[in-house]
Amino acid sequence: MSAADAVLTLDHVIVAGPDLAALRALVAERTGVRPVEGGRHVGHGTHNALAGLGSGRYLELLALDPLQQGGGFGATIAHLGAPALHTWCARGGSASEIAARIAAAGATPRRLPMSRLRADGSELAWELVFVDDHPFGTLVPFFVDWRDATHPAGAFPSGLELERLELRHPDAEGLRALLTLLGGVPEPVDVIADDAPRLAAAIRGGHAWVIDGDARPPS
């Protein structure tokens, strides 16, 4: 399945680190665009900031929330001592349709209804679907169903563009095969054979910025 035939659309990429203010300052320094504060993922241990990436995509900065003690999202990034590209998210159909594709691909779907308060006090609600029981770590995206909500990307600061997202793994063909079963490899994603699992994103604003990260789950 080519990118043109993919059922999926790249929704957002996540850069994570230990401190949200430091992440916002890093993006502003490297690109000239300062992401806006998003909100807290109550019960999940994290908070975020956001910037548009063009074409209905956005950049999410994710950090541990000092006002929360523990949480599932926080546990996935607690090992990070510096900013890193963490994972990516795709959309393509309802949460039920996505879960069915995951199960048919031989993996395990895990659904998680979500909501958070925007800075203006309004609520944004959506559902995430995670792909469990596969060998490719954070190279495989999680999925979002925005339900009836307007996609939020248009409300974030603009001026950035995602030029490419590279998924690097020793078993690139196996990774591509799984992604194909899940709905395809959307633009501008490339699957590349490499010695170790890694992600890399090229983002252009006032300046070009490349950020990467280890795609293996923390031990």
Number of C-alpha atoms within 10 A of each C-alpha: 15 11 17 11 11 17 18 23 22 22 23 25 22 18 24 27 23 22 19 21 14 14 24 21 14 16 19 16 14 17 17 17 21 21 23 18 19 19 18 23 21 16 13 18 23 26 25 25 22 25 28 25 26 16 13 14 23 26 24 23 29 28 27 27 22 12 11 16 12 16 16 11 17 23 14 15 22 16 12 15 11 11 22 22 22 26 24 21 22 23 23 18 17 16 24 13 11 26 22 15 17 23 15 13 16 14 19 18 21 14 18 12 12 15 14 17 15 13 12 6 9 9 10 15 15 16 16 19 25 19 22 17 10 13 14 22 19 22 24 23 22 21 27 25 22 19 13 8 10 10 14 14 20 16 12 19 16 18 16 22 19 23 17 16 23 17 26 23 24 15 17 17 13 13 21 20 14 20 22 19 16 25 22 20 26 23 17 14 16 16 19 18 15 13 9 13 22 23 25 21 21 15 22 19 18 14 13 14 16 14 15 19 19 19 23 17 13 12 4
